[in-house]
Amino acid sequence: MVSVIKDNLKENRPDAALAYCQRTNTAQGQVMATGLNFLGSNMREIESAMETRANVELSAMEGNLGYLS
């Protein structure tokens, strides 16, 4: 996943990288998509947005842990 995103960004195709992340139905894809949505912002804003999204994804995963027991 990361290599596809990096390749798209190296080719100056952030829209393709974002579309790839959005099609990937994983927590990692959603966190990366959030970071890509903040391209052009300062690093703190990007990190904060990605951390917030990671917490949302983690919460969703924790909510599904009951199904495993």
N, C-alpha and C positions, 0 to 999 in steps of 0.2 A: 504494500500500500504506500509506504513512505517513498519508495523509489519512483512510483508512478507520479506522485505529487511533485517530487523534486524534479523529475524530467519535465513535467509540464511547466513548472516555474522557470526552469533554465531556458525553456523555449519561449518564455514570455507569454504563457497561456494560463494565467491564473483562473480564468473562467472555466477552462477544461479541468483544472485541478479541483476546483470547487464542485463542479458537476459530478466528478468521480466520487468525491467524498459524500455528496448528498445521495448518490445511488447506492453507496455502501451502507447497509443497515447494521452498523456496528457502533459501539460507543466511541471507539477510536476515530471512526469516520466523522462522527458528529462533532467531536472535539476539534479535529483538524479543520472541518468546514467552518466552525466558529472562528478559528484563528485566521482562516483565509478571508472571511468576511470583514476582518479588521485590518487587512493589508493596507498599508499607508498610514496607519495609526502608530503611535509610539509603542515601544516594547512593553511598557507597563500596562497599557490598555489591552494589548493583545494577550498578555499573560493572564490578566485579570478575567477577561472574557472566557479564555480557554479553561481557566481554573473553575469558574462558575459553571460552565457547561459540564466539566468533568464531575463536579459534585452532583449535578442533576443526574448524569448518567449513572454514577455510583449509587445514588439513592434508589434509582429504578432497579438496579441489579440487586441491591439489598432487599428491596421489597419482594423480589421473586425468589429469595432464598428459601422461603417456606415450602415451595414446591419440591425442593430437593430433599427435605427431611421426611 
